[in-house]
């Protein structure tokens, strides 16, 4: 190079000329600004590219899946069925204070932010670099995205996708839609997805009935139910109480609760003990079985349809009456049945059903000791002969066209003093046969009437044709095998002026917020003239007075009436069907006891069951009396 030549100018003066030592390596302010601008442009381009590439995916199957929920007659939840215990609700079904508690706990800036947290994804990146899970603070929108559109994998890739999807979602959906989705998809512990399932799991109420204190307690669970469910440990309880207090205080800080209201919440709202919402234990499985059977017969729904979830099934079952009937059976079992003492007490089964004659509603049943262990529903089983409990239908067939149209006058009581009035409507031989369970009068009546007439009346009364025995001379003696549900429903016509209503167990079913058609309650129809029905009714009052212990009869109204098996029945079952005579028609309840060895095709003998030489016939009346007077 010649001395007169100038050095060639570099495009980037770096390392810097004219500087020495470390200063050569220090960029100028122009260089620093240029690098920053290029970096920002590159980042913006990359951001735009990724934003354009990431689409909002379809909702995952788990986020869409709901349970099928069965409700008691009072509207409270009985049980859920399905792989996911979720019942979606709209935001207007969640009280504002509950929404405020969730927002204060999880994302105070929810209504003003863009749906994402830069600090959260930065924290996730740091955690990943340190070999930890990609966890960090997320907005409600990001959590909703994770619950609804992505997997639960704790990876940086999923976290980045969550970030971009949340940005897009915040632009496409309203904050109300996002909050509603978040409340329906979040996990609260106790197998509960969503605020509705959580409200039932922790407090036994629907979400709409939560108060601000309970709402704050549920919001605490969003941080992790395994750490904040107060029932799991003392440490959990301390954490839950502390976070509950913090959430309420946070609501005050963010202006969502006044200090005066906050001062009212000083006691932690203790949740109820954990229960499995999908448990079919005890009577629950039998109740669900009966409701599903009725539902499928009236709507065409299948088990597969119900298993897909999303149905709201409102039943006729009354929680207190189911509990009372269960207690009556189980108390009698403990009192009377002792397989260790008597071989005759082995394999003893109880079944019962209680129907409201006025409209046919099935209000209670007892299907067995536990639906998760004893699978047959004894309240709806076939194969148990009715015995003398069938004889009122023979009497009804005899009176059907001959009873006076006017009502039979009610005697002062159902004893011999009123026998003349009763027998004016009921032939004496049949009246006496009802009192003593004598067989010859009914065999003769069957021959006289024709067994077809007896069968036809029984079917009109509500007994299933498939449960009726062959038309042989013994047919009037009760060789047919109707269920307890059917007998209770059919007997109702004797106290309802000759009208009967098909027993039903479901009042309403909703899916997607809309009711299903075909579930109008059954309408009553006439089977007997009022005179014939009342004549039999008074005869059955006499039977009840004769059969029930005096101390029990004294507790019941004078209108109590009943039928059942008696001392001359030697069949393999014992029955008692009674009406308590209360209110507008009372309740008609059928109770049966029989012996059935699992897997065996035939029932076992009843002689000596419970130490009763009368073939166990004393047991069903005691169960019925305990239920009726309990």
C-alpha positions in Angstrom: 0.0 0.0 0.0 1.4 3.4 -0.9 1.5 6.1 1.7 -0.8 8.4 -0.3 -3.7 5.8 -0.4 -6.6 6.1 2.1 -7.9 3.0 4.0 -11.1 1.5 2.5 -14.2 2.6 4.4 -16.0 -0.3 6.2 -19.8 -0.7 6.1 -19.8 -1.2 9.8 -17.1 0.6 11.8 -16.7 -2.2 14.3 -14.3 -2.7 16.1 -14.2 1.1 16.0 -11.3 2.8 14.3 -9.5 5.6 16.0 -10.1 4.0 19.4 -7.7 2.0 21.4 -8.0 -0.6 24.1 -11.4 -1.6 25.3 -13.0 1.5 23.8 -12.6 -0.1 20.3 -15.2 -2.7 21.4 -17.7 -0.3 22.8 -20.5 0.3 20.2 -21.4 3.9 19.5 -24.8 5.2 20.4 -25.8 5.0 16.7 -24.7 1.4 16.6 -26.6 0.6 19.7 -29.7 2.3 18.4 -29.4 0.5 15.1 -29.0 -3.0 16.7 -32.0 -2.3 18.9 -34.1 -1.2 16.0 -33.1 -4.3 13.9 -33.7 -6.6 16.9 -37.1 -5.0 17.5 -38.1 -5.3 13.9 -37.0 -8.9 13.8 -38.9 -9.7 17.0 -42.0 -7.9 15.7 -41.7 -9.9 12.4 -41.3 -13.1 14.3 -44.2 -12.2 16.5 -46.4 -11.4 13.6 -45.4 -14.6 11.8 -46.1 -16.8 14.8 -49.4 -14.9 15.5 -50.5 -15.6 11.9 -49.5 -19.2 12.0 -51.2 -20.1 15.3 -55.0 -20.7 14.9 -57.6 -21.1 17.5 -58.1 -24.9 17.5 -61.4 -26.7 18.1 -62.4 -27.3 21.7 -61.0 -30.5 23.1 -63.5 -33.3 23.8 -63.0 -33.1 27.6 -64.0 -29.4 27.7 -67.3 -30.2 25.9 -68.2 -33.2 27.9 -70.8 -32.8 30.6 -72.3 -35.2 33.1 -75.9 -36.4 33.1 -77.4 -35.1 36.4 -80.3 -36.6 38.3 -82.2 -34.4 40.7 -84.5 -35.0 43.6 -88.1 -33.8 43.5 -87.1 -30.7 45.4 -84.6 -29.7 42.7 -81.5 -30.6 44.7 -78.8 -32.7 43.0 -79.0 -36.5 43.6 -76.1 -37.8 41.5 -74.2 -37.3 38.3 -73.3 -39.9 35.7 -70.5 -39.6 33.2 -66.7 -39.6 32.8 -66.6 -35.8 33.6 -68.5 -34.3 36.4 -69.4 -31.0 34.8 -72.7 -29.1 34.4 -72.3 -26.0 32.3 -74.2 -22.9 33.4 -74.6 -19.4 31.9 -73.0 -16.4 33.5 -76.3 -15.1 34.7 -76.6 -18.2 36.9 -73.5 -17.3 38.8 -73.9 -14.6 41.4 -71.8 -11.4 40.8 -69.9 -11.8 44.2 -68.7 -15.2 43.1 -67.4 -13.8 39.8 -65.7 -11.0 41.7 -64.0 -13.4 44.1 -62.7 -15.4 41.1 -61.4 -12.3 39.3 -59.8 -11.0 42.5 -58.1 -14.3 43.2 -56.9 -15.1 39.7 -56.7 -12.0 37.5 -57.6 -8.6 39.0 -57.0 -6.8 35.6 -59.2 -9.3 33.7 -61.6 -6.7 32.3 -58.8 -4.3 31.2 -55.9 -6.6 30.0 -55.4 -8.1 26.6 -55.8 -11.6 27.8 -52.1 -12.4 28.3 -49.4 -12.0 30.9 -45.9 -11.3 29.5 -44.4 -11.9 33.0 -46.1 -15.3 33.1 -44.5 -16.5 29.9 -41.2 -15.0 30.9 -41.4 -16.9 34.2 -42.2 -20.1 32.3 -39.1 -19.6 30.1 -36.9 -19.1 33.2 -38.4 -22.2 34.8 -37.7 -24.3 31.7 -34.2 -23.0 31.5 -33.7 -24.2 35.1 -35.1 -27.6 34.3 -38.4 -26.9 36.2 -42.0 -27.2 35.0 -43.2 -24.3 32.8 -45.4 -22.8 35.4 -46.1 -19.2 36.0 -48.9 -16.7 36.5 -51.5 -16.8 33.8 -54.5 -14.7 33.1 -58.0 -16.1 33.3 -58.0 -16.0 29.5 -54.8 -18.1 29.3 -56.2 -20.6 31.8 -59.4 -20.9 29.8 -57.3 -21.5 26.7 -55.4 -24.3 28.5 -58.6 -25.9 29.8 -60.5 -25.7 26.5 -58.1 -25.8 23.6 -54.9 -27.3 24.7 -53.5 -30.2 26.8 -52.4 -29.8 30.4 -48.7 -30.5 29.5 -46.3 -28.2 31.3 -44.0 -27.3 28.4 -42.7 -24.1 27.0 -44.1 -24.9 23.5 -47.6 -25.2 25.0 -47.1 -22.1 27.0 -46.2 -20.1 23.9 -49.3 -21.5 22.0 -51.4 -20.6 25.0 -50.1 -17.0 24.8 -50.9 -16.5 21.2 -54.3 -18.2 21.3 -55.2 -16.2 24.3 -54.4 -13.0 22.4 -56.6 -14.0 19.5 -59.4 -15.2 21.7 -59.4 -11.9 23.6 -60.1 -10.2 20.3 -62.8 -12.6 19.1 -64.8 -13.2 22.3 -66.2 -10.9 24.9 -64.9 -10.9 28.4 -68.2 -12.3 29.6 -67.9 -15.3 27.2 -64.4 -16.0 28.4 -65.3 -15.8 32.1 -68.3 -18.1 31.6 -66.1 -20.6 29.8 -63.4 -20.4 32.5 -65.9 -20.9 35.3 -67.3 -24.0 33.4 -64.0 -25.6 32.7 -61.9 -25.0 35.7 -61.1 -27.9 38.1 -62.1 -27.3 41.7 -61.2 -30.7 43.2 -63.6 -33.5 44.4 -64.1 -34.7 40.8 -65.8 -31.3 40.0 -65.2 -29.4 36.8 -66.9 -26.0 36.7 -68.5 -23.8 39.3 -71.9 -25.7 39.2 -70.4 -29.1 40.1 -68.1 -27.4 42.7 -71.0 -25.7 44.4 -72.8 -29.1 44.7 -69.7 -30.9 45.8 -68.6 -28.5 48.5 -71.9 -27.0 49.7 -74.7 -29.2 48.3 -76.3 -26.2 46.4 -76.4 -24.9 42.9 -74.0 -22.1 41.9 -76.9 -19.6 41.9 -77.3 -20.0 45.6 -73.7 -19.4 46.6 -73.1 -16.5 49.0 -70.0 -14.2 48.7 -68.2 -16.0 51.5 -68.7 -19.4 49.9 -67.7 -17.9 46.5 -64.4 -16.8 48.0 -63.8 -20.2 49.5 -64.4 -21.9 46.1 -62.2 -19.3 44.3 -59.3 -20.3 46.7 -59.5 -23.8 45.2 -58.4 -22.6 41.8 -54.9 -22.3 43.1 -54.9 -26.1 43.6 -57.5 -28.2 45.3 -55.0 -30.7 46.5 -53.5 -27.9 48.6 -56.6 -25.9 49.4 -59.5 -28.4 50.0 -59.9 -27.9 53.7 -61.2 -31.4 54.3 -58.0 -33.1 53.2 -55.7 -32.1 56.1 -55.2 -29.6 58.8 -52.5 -27.9 56.8 -54.9 -27.6 53.9 -57.5 -26.1 56.2 -55.0 -23.4 57.4 -54.1 -22.6 53.8 -57.7 -22.5 52.7 -58.7 -20.1 55.5 -55.8 -17.8 54.9 -56.5 -17.6 51.1 -60.2 -17.1 51.7 -59.4 -14.1 53.9 -56.9 -12.8 51.3 -59.4 -13.1 48.5 -62.1 -11.1 50.5 -59.5 -8.5 51.3 -58.4 -8.4 47.7 -62.0 -7.8 46.6 -62.0 -4.7 48.9 -58.7 -3.5 47.4 -59.9 -3.8 43.9 -63.2 -2.1 44.6 -65.4 -5.1 44.2 -66.6 -5.3 47.8 -67.2 -2.6 50.4 -65.3 -2.7 53.8 -68.7 -2.9 55.5 -69.7 -6.0 53.6 -66.2 -7.6 54.2 -66.6 -7.1 57.9 -69.6 -9.4 57.9 -67.5 -12.4 56.8 -65.6 -13.5 59.8 -66.3 -17.2 59.9 -64.9 -19.5 57.3 -67.8 -21.3 55.4 -66.9 -24.9 56.1 -67.7 -27.2 53.2 -69.5 -30.4 53.8 -67.6 -33.7 54.0 -66.3 -35.0 50.7 -68.8 -37.2 48.9 -68.4 -38.9 45.5 -70.9 -37.1 43.2 -71.0 -40.1 40.9 -71.6 -42.6 43.7 -74.5 -45.1 43.1 -74.2 -46.5 46.6 -77.2 -47.2 48.8 -80.5 -46.5 47.2 -79.1 -44.0 44.6 -78.4 -46.6 42.0 -81.9 -48.1 42.3 -83.5 -44.7 42.0 -81.4 -43.9 38.9 -82.2 -47.3 37.4 -86.0 -46.7 37.8 -85.7 -43.2 36.4 -83.7 -44.3 33.4 -86.1 -47.2 32.7 -89.1 -44.9 32.7 -87.2 -42.3 30.7 -86.2 -44.7 28.0 -89.8 -46.0 27.7 -91.2 -42.5 27.2 -88.6 -40.7 25.1 -86.7 -43.2 23.0 -83.4 -42.2 24.7 -80.9 -45.0 25.0 -78.2 -45.8 27.6 -75.7 -44.7 25.0 -77.4 -41.3 24.7 -77.4 -40.8 28.4 -73.8 -41.9 28.7 -72.8 -39.0 26.4 -73.9 -36.7 29.1 -75.5 -33.2 29.2 -78.9 -34.3 30.3 -80.7 -32.8 33.4 -83.2 -35.4 34.7 -85.7 -34.2 37.3 -87.2 -37.1 39.2 -90.3 -37.6 41.5 -88.2 -39.1 44.3 -88.5 -37.3 47.6 -85.3 -37.4 49.6 -86.9 -37.6 53.1 -89.3 -40.4 52.1 -86.5 -42.5 50.5 -84.5 -42.1 53.7 -87.5 -43.0 55.8 -88.4 -46.1 53.8 -84.7 -47.2 53.9 -84.6 -46.8 57.6 -87.8 -48.8 58.1 -86.5 -51.7 56.0 -83.1 -51.7 57.6 -84.4 -51.4 61.2 -86.7 -54.4 60.6 -83.9 -56.4 59.0 -81.7 -55.8 62.1 -84.6 -56.6 64.4 -86.0 -59.7 62.7 -83.4 -61.3 60.4 -80.5 -63.3 61.9 -78.9 -65.8 59.5 -76.6 -67.0 62.4 -79.6 -68.0 64.5 -81.9 -69.4 61.8 -81.1 -71.0 58.5 -84.4 -69.7 57.2 -83.0 -66.1 57.5 -80.4 -66.7 54.8 -80.8 -64.9 51.5 -83.7 -62.8 52.7 -84.5 -59.9 50.3 -86.6 -56.8 50.8 -88.2 -54.6 48.2 -90.6 -51.6 48.5 -92.2 -48.8 46.5 -94.3 -45.8 47.5 -96.6 -44.1 45.0 -98.8 -41.0 45.3 -102.3 -42.1 44.1 -103.4 -38.6 43.2 -100.9 -38.3 40.2 -99.0 -41.6 40.1 -95.7 -40.1 41.2 -93.2 -42.7 42.5 -91.9 -40.9 45.6 -89.7 -43.6 47.2 -88.4 -47.1 46.7 -86.2 -49.6 48.4 -84.3 -51.7 45.9 -81.9 -53.6 48.1 -79.1 -53.0 50.6 -76.7 -51.3 48.2 -76.9 -50.8 44.4 -73.1 -51.2 44.0 -73.2 -54.7 45.6 -76.7 -56.0 45.0 -77.5 -55.2 41.4 -81.1 -56.4 41.1 -83.7 -53.7 41.9 -86.0 -55.5 44.3 -88.6 -52.7 43.9 -88.9 -53.4 40.2 -88.1 -57.1 40.1 -90.2 -59.8 38.5 -90.6 -63.4 39.7 -92.1 -62.7 43.2 -95.7 -64.0 43.4 -98.3 -61.6 44.8 -100.3 -64.3 46.7 -103.4 -62.9 48.4 -102.3 -59.4 47.6 -103.7 -60.1 44.1 -107.2 -60.9 45.5 -108.6 -57.3 45.5 -108.3 -57.4 41.7 -110.5 -60.5 41.6 -113.0 -58.7 43.8 -112.8 -55.6 41.5 -113.6 -57.8 38.5 -116.6 -59.2 40.3 -117.9 -55.7 41.2 -116.9 -54.0 38.0 -120.3 -54.0 36.3 -122.5 -54.6 39.4 -121.5 -52.0 42.0 -123.9 -49.2 42.8 -123.0 -45.9 41.1 -123.4 -44.0 44.3 -120.6 -44.1 46.9 -120.8 -46.6 49.6 -121.4 -44.9 53.0 -118.4 -45.0 55.3 -119.0 -46.8 58.5 -117.8 -45.3 61.7 -114.9 -47.8 61.7 -113.7 -50.8 59.7 -114.8 -53.4 62.2 -117.8 -55.7 62.3 -120.0 -52.8 63.1 -119.6 -51.6 59.6 -119.6 -55.0 57.9 -123.2 -54.8 56.7 -122.4 -51.5 54.8 -119.3 -53.0 53.3 -120.9 -56.2 52.3 -123.7 -54.3 50.6 -121.1 -53.6 47.9 -118.7 -56.5 48.3 -120.0 -60.1 48.1 -119.8 -61.7 51.5 -117.7 -64.6 50.4 -115.1 -62.3 48.8 -115.2 -59.9 51.8 -114.5 -62.8 54.1 -111.8 -64.1 51.8 -110.0 -60.8 51.9 -110.1 -60.8 55.7 -108.8 -64.3 56.1 -106.8 -64.9 52.9 -109.2 -67.9 52.2 -108.7 -69.3 48.7 -112.0 -71.1 47.7 -114.1 -68.0 47.2 -111.6 -66.5 44.7 -111.2 -69.7 42.8 -115.0 -69.9 42.5 -115.1 -66.2 41.4 -112.5 -66.9 38.7 -114.7 -69.8 37.3 -117.8 -67.7 37.5 -116.4 -64.6 35.9 -113.9 -66.2 33.5 -110.2 -65.8 34.1 -109.9 -63.5 31.1 -112.0 -60.8 32.9 -109.8 -61.0 36.0 -106.6 -60.7 33.8 -108.0 -57.8 31.8 -108.9 -55.8 34.9 -105.4 -56.5 36.4 -103.9 -55.1 33.2 -106.1 -52.1 33.2 -105.2 -51.5 36.9 -101.6 -51.3 35.8 -100.0 -54.7 36.1 -97.8 -55.6 33.2 -99.1 -58.4 31.0 -95.7 -60.1 31.1 -95.9 -60.4 34.9 -99.2 -62.2 34.9 -99.3 -66.0 35.3 -101.0 -68.5 33.0 -104.8 -68.6 33.2 -105.1 -71.7 35.4 -107.6 -72.3 38.2 -105.0 -70.9 40.7 -104.6 -67.7 38.8 -107.0 -65.7 41.2 -104.8 -66.8 44.1 -101.9 -64.6 43.1 -99.6 -66.8 41.1 -98.7 -63.6 39.0 -95.5 -61.8 39.8 -95.9 -58.0 39.6 -93.3 -55.7 41.0 -93.7 -53.5 44.1 -93.9 -50.4 41.9 -96.7 -51.9 39.8 -98.6 -53.2 42.8 -98.4 -49.9 44.6 -99.6 -48.1 41.5 -102.4 -50.6 40.8 -103.7 -50.5 44.4 -104.0 -46.8 44.2 -107.3 -47.1 42.3 -109.0 -48.4 45.4 -108.5 -45.1 47.2 -108.9 -42.9 44.2 -112.6 -43.5 43.3 -111.7 -46.2 40.8 -109.2 -44.1 38.8 -105.6 -45.1 38.3 -102.5 -43.3 37.0 -99.5 -44.9 35.5 -96.6 -44.7 38.0 -93.9 -42.3 36.8 -90.6 -41.2 38.1 -89.4 -38.4 35.8 -91.1 -35.0 35.6 -88.7 -33.2 33.2 -85.5 -33.7 31.2 -83.5 -30.9 29.7 -80.6 -31.0 27.2 -78.8 -28.0 26.1 -81.2 -25.9 28.2 -84.2 -27.2 26.3 -86.9 -29.6 27.6 -87.3 -32.9 25.8 -90.8 -33.7 24.5 -92.9 -36.7 25.6 -92.7 -36.3 29.3 -96.1 -35.0 30.2 -97.2 -36.6 33.5 -99.6 -39.5 32.8 -103.3 -38.7 32.9 -105.6 -40.7 35.2 -108.2 -43.0 33.7 -111.1 -44.8 35.2 -111.0 -48.6 35.8 -113.9 -49.0 38.4 -117.0 -47.1 39.2 -116.7 -45.0 42.4 -119.1 -47.3 44.2 -117.1 -50.4 43.4 -113.8 -48.8 44.3 -115.1 -47.5 47.6 -116.7 -50.8 48.5 -113.3 -52.5 48.1 -111.7 -49.6 49.9 -113.8 -50.1 53.0 -113.1 -53.9 52.9 -109.4 -53.1 52.8 -109.8 -50.7 55.8 -111.2 -53.7 57.7 -108.2 -55.7 56.6 -105.8 -53.0 57.8 -107.5 -52.9 61.2 -107.3 -56.6 61.5 -103.7 -57.0 60.4 -101.9 -54.1 62.0 -100.9 -54.2 65.7 -103.3 -52.0 67.8 -100.6 -49.7 68.9 -99.7 -49.0 65.3 -103.3 -48.6 64.1 -103.7 -46.0 66.9 -101.1 -43.8 65.3 -102.7 -43.9 61.8 -105.7 -42.0 60.4 -109.0 -43.9 60.2 -108.7 -43.8 56.4 -105.8 -46.3 56.5 -106.4 -49.3 54.2 -104.3 -52.2 53.1 -104.1 -55.6 51.4 -101.5 -58.3 51.4 -100.6 -62.0 52.0 -102.0 -63.8 55.0 -101.6 -66.9 57.1 -103.2 -69.2 54.5 -100.7 -68.2 51.8 -97.9 -70.7 51.5 -96.2 -69.1 48.6 -92.6 -68.0 48.5 -93.2 -64.3 49.3 -94.8 -62.1 51.8 -96.5 -58.8 50.8 -98.2 -55.8 52.4 -99.7 -52.9 50.4 -101.0 -50.1 52.4 -102.3 -46.5 52.1 -101.7 -44.2 55.1 -104.9 -42.3 54.6 -103.2 -38.9 55.0 -103.6 -35.8 53.0 -105.1 -35.8 49.5 -105.1 -39.5 48.9 -102.1 -40.3 51.0 -99.4 -42.7 49.8 -99.8 -46.2 48.6 -96.8 -48.3 49.5 -96.0 -51.9 48.6 -93.5 -53.9 50.7 -92.4 -57.4 49.9 -90.1 -60.0 51.5 -88.7 -63.1 49.7 -85.7 -65.4 49.7 -83.5 -65.6 46.6 -80.1 -67.3 46.4 -77.9 -65.5 43.9 -77.8 -67.4 40.6 -80.7 -69.7 41.5 -83.7 -69.7 39.3 -86.3 -70.4 42.0 -87.2 -68.6 45.2 -86.6 -70.3 48.5 -89.3 -71.2 51.0 -90.5 -68.5 53.4 -91.5 -70.7 56.3 -89.8 -69.6 59.5 -88.3 -66.4 58.2 -87.7 -64.0 61.1 -89.0 -66.7 63.4 -92.4 -66.2 62.0 -94.4 -69.4 61.6 -96.8 -67.5 59.3 -94.3 -67.6 56.4 -92.9 -64.2 57.2 -96.2 -62.4 56.7 -95.7 -60.3 59.9 -92.6 -58.6 58.5 -94.0 -56.4 55.6 -96.7 -54.8 57.8 -94.1 -53.8 60.4 -91.9 -52.2 57.7 -94.9 -50.4 56.2 -96.0 -49.2 59.7 -92.6 -47.9 60.5 -92.5 -46.0 57.2 -96.0 -44.7 57.5 -95.6 -43.5 61.1 -92.0 -42.4 60.9 
